[in-house]
Amino acid sequence: GAVVSQHPSRVICKSGTSVKIECRSLDFQATTMFWYRQFPKQSLMLMATSNEGSKATYEQGVEKDKFLINHASLTLSTLTVTSAHPEDSSFYICSARDIMEGPYEQYFGPGTRLTVT
Amino acid sequence: DAKTTQPPSMDCAEGRAANLPCNHSTISGNEYVYWYRQIHSQGPQYIIHGLKNNETNEMASLIITEDRKSSTLILPHATLRDTAVYYCIVRVINFGNEKLTFGTGTRLTIIP
């Protein structure tokens, strides 16, 4: 089946620094990738939709200058949390859509747990 | 996408069938019913989806009522590894709009 990986799986950073999270589709091409955020005991909230070669579309309330998304190839999207603060501590999950498999399923990565101290 | 309603939690004995209900009374004719689950601290996992007919795969069965206003996910022989949060999502299959809107889901606990 389709596999999506994320790196790193866990990261601890100091307040004010930036953190980059990678999302890769390992065995398929993904024109579209999605980034979600999940706080403890809450559901997943979509942050942005990322299309290869174009600018990401952010959901209402998500700061695009704080959460930089780059989708430079069909197998890699990155999320950079800039000037991280403790309230950015969360579980970040990406998903990727396999363009060859209908009806356009999304496959999820294992998530990245970010802790900002 | 239509809104769904699920019970917040359920218990099921190991080896028994787990039946997870979902109400989607405002579902449109072109919206599919999808089920995902999320085991603690992992990404969601696709389980099954359907439009009108009942569906079965190696993981589960999906029963959709004739009026399509509700559905039930059935795990036929629950194991401890099925303990997870189960999300019922209704969505349109549209090349230009692939958003998944996650509700609060049902926390299923399998009891030994």
Interface residues (C-beta under 8 A of the other chain):
Chain A: V4 Q6 T32 F34 Y36 S43 L44 M45 L46 T49 F91 I93 S95 R97 P103 Y104 E105 Q106 Y107 F108 G109 P110 G111 R113
Chain B: Y32 Y36 Q38 S41 Q42 G43 P44 Q45 Y46 Y87 I93 F95 E98 K99 L100 T101 F102 G103 T104 G105
